[in-house]
Amino acid sequence: MTGSPTESRPSKILKSQGHTDQDKEDKQLQDLSMSKNPRIQRYLVAIEYIGTRFSGSQQQPNCRTVVGVLEEAFHKFIGQPVSIFCSSRTDAGVHALSNVCHVDVERISKRKPGEVLPPHEPSVVRRAVNHFLQKNEGDISVIDVRCVPNDFHARFKAQERTYFYRLVSGSEPLSTFEKERAWHVPEKLDLNAMQEACKVLVGHHDFSSFRAAGCQVRLLVGVLKCVGTGELTTSDVERIMNAKTVTAASPMAPACGLYLGRVKYDLP
């Protein structure tokens, strides 16, 4: 079994020095989400969650999602609806040790409607939102909150994302505590062969063979698992990489073993 990703669980929103190319997709979304109201405070919120009972992170009609549950908790806290933007989209069943999102909040007095009050301190936001989250299955919680400028976008300002994938191999049944938290492979895996195959993937490459909506890591793991069981070799991994078509890859690994580990930002 791979080492537990909780060993690297960030307790704070991580800072990154240096810059990379920003994601250009949906650039208009960044502009639309910018708050022009000086009375509004934008918060950067780090969350952890067990993805088993979520239909992914993004809002979907008639589905329980990470964003939907978080927006509901904020609504109960501040008394008005909010829109939440995540740094990273995760599929149904995928977990997060730290996903990051931003939300705009205008603090209006509940006793005197219309009266605008100073923004809540980040620590108050964290405690209050967690209070309501714990009443909703308890499988998501806020681990850090900080104030950011109103033009800071959780997705487009992200500099680096780290993922973990957990495999449990062997004929023994999966522990009750590991169910839906790792992929159980009954065959014995050749770790040396898998590590050798990983070297092919290190560096700057065209990963078109592993490119599918939200599934790149799971496709990579699926190929490496086949190397571990002897179905594929390192040469096969090179062949799949060079094919530059997703149809060349092995079946993808299940969502239950994937964790979004951390998201880094260039923050002061």
LUMMAR-869914 format. One record per atom (N, C-alpha, C): residue in one letter; x, y, z. Coordinates in steps of 0.001 Angstrom, whole numbers, padded with zeros to 6 digits, always signed. Layout:
# LUMMAR-869914
aXYZ...
//
This chain:
# LUMMAR-869914
m+000854-001186+000000m+000000+000000+000000m+000886+001230+000000t+000496+002250-000722t+001270+003480-000739t+001164+004175+000605g+002102+005073+000888g+002061+005822+002128g+000822+006687+002199s+000346+006921+003403s-000870+007703+003574s-000651+009138+003138p-001563+009700+002331p-001415+011084+001914p-001598+012056+003050t-002191+011600+004174t-002387+012504+005296t-001071+012956+005898e+000022+012232+005582e+001322+012660+006071e+001707+014011+005485s+001156+014338+004306s+001463+015595+003640s+000279+016546+003674r-000694+016267+004520r-001901+017084+004584r-001560+018497+005023p-001840+019501+004185p-001542+020877+004555p-002576+021409+005532s-002125+022118+006553s-003050+022703+007515s-003383+024141+007153k-002636+024704+006209k-002857+026066+005762k-002840+026112+004240i-003367+027193+003674i-003273+027397+002235i-001812+027608+001891l-001293+026822+000955l+000132+026834+000654l+000509+027964-000276k+001718+028514-000040k+002247+029582-000871k+003296+029019-001809s+003357+029547-003001s+004330+029099-003990s+005093+030289-004521q+006411+030147-004638q+007231+031195-005213q+007401+030916-006693g+007380+031952-007498g+007536+031782-008937g+006185+031626-009607h+006171+031668-010929h+004935+031664-011694h+004970+030622-012796t+003793+030120-013152t+003644+029238-014308t+002559+029837-015192d+002370+029283-016368d+001313+029765-017259d-000039+029516-016617q-000893+030528-016618q-002225+030378-016038q-003133+029645-017001d-004094+028979-016424d-005099+028284-017228d-005908+029321-017992k-005940+029195-019333k-006634+030173-020163k-008108+029834-020376e-008473+028604-020013e-009857+028177-020239e-010823+029013-019422d-011906+029417-020051d-012956+030198-019389d-012392+031449-018737k-011533+032178-019447k-010916+033371-018860k-011980+034390-018471q-013087+034404-019207q-014146+035346-018888q-014720+035086-017507l-014667+033832-017062l-015179+033479-015741l-014444+034238-014656q-013138+034431-014841q-012338+035153-013867q-012822+036589-013749d-013084+037232-014897d-013527+038619-014882d-014914+038748-014269l-015790+037795-014598l-017149+037855-014082l-017204+037682-012576s-016252+036924-012017s-016293+036645-010583s-015610+037728-009757m-014991+038714-010410m-014336+039781-009668m-015384+040664-009000s-015201+040907-007732s-016121+041763-007006s-015738+043223-007212k-016705+044056-007615k-016465+045484-007803k-016948+046283-006596n-017578+045612-005646n-018153+046279-004485n-017118+046348-003366p-016681+047562-002970p-015654+047676-001926p-016116+047189-000561r-017432+047012-000372r-017941+046540+000916r-017869+045023+001027i-017517+044368-000063i-017466+042907-000076i-016054+042416+000207q-015953+041420+001075q-014665+040797+001378q-014583+039458+000662r-013474+039255-000053r-013239+037953-000686r-012381+037106+000241y-012830+035883+000485y-012089+034942+001324y-011574+033790+000464l-010355+033359+000764l-009804+032142+000179l-009992+031048+001222v-010681+029991+000848v-011105+028966+001802v-010556+027605+001385a-009793+026979+002276a-009278+025624+002024a-010206+024621+002701i-010560+023573+001971i-011489+022576+002497i-010932+021168+002296e-011323+020270+003175e-011018+018852+003013e-012341+018105+002988y-012379+017014+002221y-013628+016259+002169y-013391+014822+001736i-014316+013970+002168i-014378+012583+001719i-015372+012571+000562g-014918+012199-000622g-015748+012368-001810g-016789+011297-002056t-016844+010285-001208t-017703+009120-001454t-019159+009480-001706r-019710+010380-000917r-021138+010699-001042r-021399+011976-001839f-020368+012459-002530f-020543+013648-003362f-020558+013273-004841s-021401+013949-005605s-021425+013763-007064s-020443+014736-007713g-019245+014779-007170g-018232+015696-007675g-018235+017009-006921s-017331+017906-007321s-017200+019180-006618s-018115+020261-007174q-018351+020276-008487q-019107+021355-009110q-020613+021182-008939q-021320+022328-008914q-022771+022317-008779q-023423+021527-009908q-024402+020697-009553q-025199+019950-010522q-026635+019901-010017p-027599+020028-010904p-029005+019997-010481p-029351+018675-009791n-030031+018781-008673n-030544+017609-007955n-029453+016634-007519c-028239+017129-007312c-027135+016279-006858c-026452+016921-005653r-025937+016088-004772r-025168+016581-003631r-023722+016779-004082t-023270+018024-004069t-021919+018347-004516t-021173+019124-003441v-019867+019168-003566v-019035+019886-002601v-019402+021364-002576v-019464+021984-003745v-019796+023405-003821v-021204+023659-003293g-022143+022794-003620g-023511+022973-003154g-023622+022950-001640v-022959+021998-001004v-022989+021889+000459v-022288+023082+001105l-021176+023517+000515l-020435+024648+001064l-021228+025945+000921e-021866+026136-000225e-022687+027334-000415e-023853+027355+000566e-024431+026206+000829e-025536+026124+001788e-025074+026517+003191a-023883+026070+003584a-023355+026405+004908a-023075+027903+005024f-022504+028498+003981f-022259+029944+003994f-023571+030714+004047h-024566+030241+003312h-025875+030896+003303h-026467+030927+004709k-026377+029808+005411k-026909+029750+006773k-026121+030652+007715f-024838+030790+007456f-023979+031616+008307f-024264+033105+008125i-024290+033580+006879i-024404+035025+006644i-025821+035475+006300g-026723+034515+006056g-028106+034877+005802g-028412+035310+004386q-027507+035063+003458q-027752+035408+002058q-026984+034441+001164p-027473+034211-000059p-026803+033258-000952p-025441+033755-001405v-024540+032820-001695v-023201+033149-002184v-022874+032239-003371s-021861+032638-004123s-021338+031801-005206s-019905+031431-004876i-019590+030157-004981i-018261+029661-004621i-017559+029134-005866f-016278+029501-006006f-015463+029083-007144f-014296+028245-006637c-014203+027003-007115c-013156+026076-006672c-011905+026186-007536s-010769+025920-006917s-009497+025907-007648s-009395+024689-008543s-009984+023583-008107s-009832+022310-008808s-011142+021540-008790r-011519+021013-009936r-012719+020194-010025r-012362+018739-009713t-013154+018114-008886t-012936+016693-008596t-014187+015910-008962d-013986+014693-009456d-015098+013838-009873d-015784+013200-008669a-016915+012590-008922a-017624+011843-007884a-016710+010777-007299g-016653+010720-005973g-015842+009709-005302g-014409+010097-005038v-013947+011209-005617v-012571+011670-005397v-012519+012497-004117h-011479+012304-003329h-011330+012982-002045h-010391+014191-002161a-010369+015011-001121a-009447+016149-001091a-008893+016339+000310l-007569+016394+000402l-006914+016786+001648l-006904+018296+001748s-006891+018956+000594s-006997+020416+000568s-007357+020883-000835n-008614+021217-001026n-009054+021941-002209n-009272+023378-001760v-009154+024314-002661v-009240+025727-002281v-010277+026422-003150c-011032+027304-002542c-012043+028045-003287c-012086+029483-002790h-012788+030335-003524h-012976+031697-003022h-014462+032027-002996v-014804+032939-002103v-016199+033334-001933v-016232+034804-001521d-017203+035540-002035d-017387+036952-001690d-018503+037075-000664v-018213+037814+000405v-019184+037964+001485v-019345+039435+001837e-020579+039889+001862e-020910+041220+002363e-021653+041019+003678r-021058+041487+004750r-021645+041265+006070r-022713+042316+006349i-023951+041880+006391i-025082+042771+006643i-025726+042388+007970s-026042+043391+008766s-026621+043161+010087s-027944+042406+009988k-028089+041373+010830k-029342+040623+010873k-030371+041344+011744r-029883+042202+012653r-030788+042955+013525r-031290+044223+012844k-030415+044836+012034k-030782+046053+011316k-030566+045820+009823p-031544+045246+009144p-031400+044945+007715p-030948+046168+006921g-029958+045971+006082g-029430+047066+005266g-028173+047682+005836e-027919+047467+007127e-026710+048022+007741e-025518+047109+007445v-024484+047691+006836v-023289+046927+006482v-022298+046977+007635l-021809+045816+008043l-020871+045702+009154l-019476+045360+008639p-018440+045562+009467p-017079+045171+009063p-017013+043676+008761p-016141+043256+007859p-016042+041835+007501p-015698+040969+008708h-016140+039729+008675h-015791+038764+009709h-014302+038436+009629e-013708+038167+010780e-012339+037667+010799e-012319+036249+010215p-011236+035868+009534p-011163+034525+008945p-011438+033401+009942s-010957+033554+011177s-011172+032504+012177s-012648+032340+012506v-013391+033448+012479v-014833+033392+012730v-015540+032668+011586v-015121+032974+010357v-015707+032315+009183v-015490+030808+009264r-014280+030417+009601r-013964+028984+009666r-014832+028270+010695r-014913+028816+011895r-015690+028159+012956r-017173+028097+012604a-017704+029205+012098a-019140+029271+011823a-019539+028338+010683v-018771+028354+009605v-019106+027498+008464v-018963+026027+008845n-017928+025693+009609n-017763+024303+010053n-018924+023849+010929h-019469+024766+011704h-020623+024438+012549h-021776+023911+011697f-022049+024581+010590f-023152+024153+009723f-022774+022944+008871l-021509+022841+008496l-021079+021681+007712l-021199+020388+008507q-020920+020458+009800q-020990+019257+010630q-022419+018747+010778k-023385+019593+010474k-024784+019168+010524k-025236+018562+009198n-024339+018539+008221n-024668+018015+006890n-023723+016868+006552e-023938+015728+007168e-023167+014492+006952e-021774+014520+007581g-021178+015698+007764g-019862+015789+008398g-018719+015264+007566d-018900+015203+006231d-017824+014679+005385d-017073+015770+004635i-017224+017011+005087i-016484+018138+004539i-016242+019141+005655s-015065+019752+005665s-014780+020770+006678s-013807+021801+006127v-013858+022986+006717v-012954+024079+006357v-011703+023955+007209i-010528+023967+006573i-009278+023829+007324i-008478+025124+007386d-008810+026097+006543d-008105+027379+006588d-008917+028426+005841v-008842+029665+006323v-009498+030804+005673v-008560+031996+005749r-008457+032746+004669r-007690+033984+004710r-008327+034999+003774c-008129+036280+004089c-008641+037358+003252c-007704+037572+002068v-008273+037809+000900v-007481+038064-000304v-008099+039246-001043p-007339+039860-001958p-007891+040960-002761p-009087+040488-003586n-009944+041422-003948n-011167+041061-004655n-010948+040596-006090d-009722+040709-006601d-009443+040195-007947d-008705+038857-007897f-008577+038280-006698f-007873+037002-006551f-008829+035868-006881h-008449+035021-007847h-009307+033918-008285h-008680+032585-007890a-009420+031776-007158a-008886+030517-006626a-008376+029593-007718r-009042+029577-008849r-008634+028668-009922r-007500+029251-010765f-007680+030471-011234f-006728+031037-012184f-005425+031500-011537k-005426+031693-010227k-004200+032095-009528k-003419+030899-008983a-003955+029704-009110a-003255+028512-008609a-001971+028293-009402q-000874+028041-008697q+000427+027838-009325q+000787+026357-009466e+000271+025541-008568e+000672+024129-008543e-000398+023307-007834r-000659+022116-008372r-001597+021186-007741r-000914+019837-007564t-001097+019225-006407t-000496+017923-006117t-001598+016910-005829y-001474+015733-006451y-002443+014655-006244y-001745+013425-005667f-002493+012631-004917f-002029+011350-004397f-002981+010266-004890y-002437+009070-005072y-003313+007938-005370y-002903+006773-004483r-003886+006133-003843r-003625+005063-002891r-004076+003720-003461l-003139+002779-003460l-003384+001405-003902l-003135+000449-002743v-003992-000535-002595v-003772-001612-001632v-003743-002911-002430s-002622-003626-002371s-002517-004868-003141s-002440-006072-002207g-002931-007201-002682g-002887-008428-001895g-004234-009112-001866s-004219-010373-001518s-005446-011176-001534s-006353-010923-000337e-005793-010349+000732e-006608-010081+001918e-007690-009052+001590p-008909-009241+002131p-009973-008262+001894p-009557-006875+002394l-010077-005869+001762l-009763-004500+002150l-010320-004202+003539s-009527-003556+004359s-009972-003169+005694s-011226-002302+005605t-012080-002457+006588t-013298-001647+006637t-012973-000165+006584f-011876+000227+007231f-011495+001635+007282f-010919+002140+005963e-010563+001223+005071e-009991+001614+003787e-011011+001599+002650k-012190+001051+002894k-013182+000968+001828k-013568+002356+001338e-013596+002506+000035e-013867+003773-000638e-012783+004818-000389r-011637+004399+000188r-010525+005330+000415r-009278+004898-000348a-009330+003739-001001a-008176+003230-001745a-008672+002203-002756w-007841+001931-003764w-008161+000921-004775w-007538-000400-004355h-008378-001410-004166h-007882-002730-003790h-007588-003546-005042v-006325-003910-005221v-005897-004756-006338v-005507-006107-005748p-006247-007175-006022p-005963-008471-005386p-004631-009089-005798e-004134-008748-006998e-002859-009303-007450e-001684-008660-006709k-000591-009388-006626k+000632-008825-006087k+001243-007909-007138l+001674-006732-006735l+002222-005751-007670l+003743-005736-007618d+004362-005630-008777d+005815-005508-008882d+006162-004026-008774l+006488-003591-007562l+006742-002169-007323l+007968-001674-008073n+008982-002503-008195n+010186-002090-008926n+009862-001785-010386a+009046-002634-011003a+008653-002402-012394a+007820-001128-012520m+006948-000892-011545m+006113+000309-011567m+006961+001566-011413q+007950+001514-010510q+008828+002668-010315q+009668+002947-011555e+010085+001885-012235e+010860+002055-013468e+009994+002699-014552a+008746+002269-014629a+007819+002838-015616a+007511+004302-015316c+007519+004653-014039c+007245+006042-013652c+008286+007000-014222k+009504+006508-014402k+010569+007364-014932k+010234+007873-016329v+009454+007087-017072v+009043+007501-018418v+008136+008731-018354l+007421+008869-017248l+006422+009928-017112l+006987+011217-016533v+008183+011164-015974v+008772+012337-015333v+009281+013309-016392g+008993+014599-016198g+009491+015615-017116g+008371+016259-017912h+008748+017013-018928h+007782+017698-019789h+007463+016804-020982h+006198+016413-021094h+005788+015505-022165h+004422+015910-022703d+004073+015347-023832d+002719+015445-024364d+001924+014288-023754f+001013+014619-022839f+000251+013591-022131f-001125+013358-022763s-001228+013577-024069s-002525+013406-024742s-003111+012015-024534s-002254+011009-024399s-002743+009637-024214s-003442+009442-022878f-003250+010392-021972f-003857+010277-020640f-004823+011428-020382r-005198+012119-021447r-006029+013305-021278r-007492+012955-021469a-008230+013021-020391a-009685+012865-020420a-010227+013791-019352a-011457+014201-019498a-012029+015193-018592a-011886+014783-017133g-010974+015450-016413g-010805+015211-014988g-010216+013874-014612c-009668+013118-015578c-009267+011733-015294c-007805+011442-015593q-006973+012450-015784q-005591+012211-016197q-004835+011346-015191v-004928+011671-013912v-004208+010904-012893v-004712+009466-012863r-005997+009274-012963r-006569+007924-012902r-006162+007084-014109l-006010+007703-015265l-005528+006977-016441l-004064+006582-016271l-003264+007487-015716l-001857+007183-015455l-001726+006014-014482v-002512+006056-013408v-002457+004987-012409v-002921+003667-013014g-003935+003726-013870g-004413+002509-014513g-003331+001819-015324v-002522+002607-016023v-001411+002051-016800v-000350+001470-015875l-000011+002198-014810l+001023+001726-013886l+000592+000451-013163k-000687+000345-012850k-001187-000888-012226k-000971-002069-013163c-001215-001864-014449c-001013-002946-015427c+000459-003325-015546v+001341-002353-015339v+002774-002667-015296v+003062-003520-014069g+002452-003163-012946g+002666-003904-011707g+002194-005339-011762t+001141-005595-012530t+000619-006961-012643t+001261-007736-013793g+002117-007070-014555g+002796-007749-015656g+002066-007701-016979e+000923-007012-017019e+000169-006906-018275e+000850-005963-019265l+001598-004991-018740l+002320-004035-019576l+003764-003944-019113t+004624-003420-019978t+006031-003197-019647t+006347-001711-019768t+007555-001351-019367t+007984+000038-019515t+007943+000460-020978s+008297-000444-021870s+008232-000147-023309s+006800+000138-023748d+005852-000574-023147d+004444-000327-023471d+004021+001070-023022v+004524+001494-021866v+004203+002833-021372v+004732+003884-022343e+005943+003680-022843e+006511+004594-023829e+005665+004606-025106r+005217+003418-025512r+004385+003319-026714r+003069+004065-026527i+002456+003881-025366i+001188+004557-025077i+001388+006068-025057m+002472+006508-024432m+002769+007936-024372m+002926+008517-025776n+003654+007824-026623n+003937+008318-027972n+002727+008252-028895a+001733+007440-028540a+000533+007320-029378a-000272+008613-029404k-000197+009366-028304k-000879+010662-028203k-002385+010572-028475t-002985+009487-028044t-004435+009329-028129t-004918+008589-026892v-005990+009069-026298v-006462+008515-025034v-006926+007070-025185t-007276+006656-026387t-007732+005277-026599t-006608+004265-026424a-005349+004740-026393a-004212+003828-026237a-003990+003431-024787a-004545+004191-023846a-004311+003932-022427a-005163+002773-021913s-004734+002209-020784s-005488+001139-020131s-006723+001723-019452p-007658+000865-019026p-008815+001369-018280p-008361+002180-017071m-009066+003262-016793m-008642+004147-015709m-008889+003533-014336a-008102+003980-013380a-008255+003552-011994a-009533+004159-011415p-010137+003517-010417p-011366+004052-009824p-011117+005340-009052a-012181+006101-008870a-012073+007407-008221a-011697+007312-006748c-012066+006216-006086c-011941+006131-004628c-010513+006272-004111g-009503+005984-004939g-008122+006070-004463g-007461+007406-004695l-008155+008318-005379l-007546+009598-005759l-007824+010685-004729y-006774+011429-004396y-006863+012540-003447y-006225+013779-004062l-006937+014904-004026l-006301+016186-004306l-005551+016562-003041g-004226+016625-003136g-003420+016799-001934g-003261+018228-001476r-002911+019116-002415r-002699+020512-002034r-002675+021388-003276v-002958+022668-003060v-002924+023675-004117v-002056+024819-003613k-001086+025236-004426k-000179+026305-004009k-000481+027597-004761y-000232+028715-004059y-000449+030040-004623y+000761+030927-004375d+000890+031949-005184d+001909+032968-004973d+001281+034044-004089l+001387+033847-002786l+000759+034740-001813l+001822+035440-000973p+001527+036636-000501p+002492+037345+000363p+002639+036661+001715
//
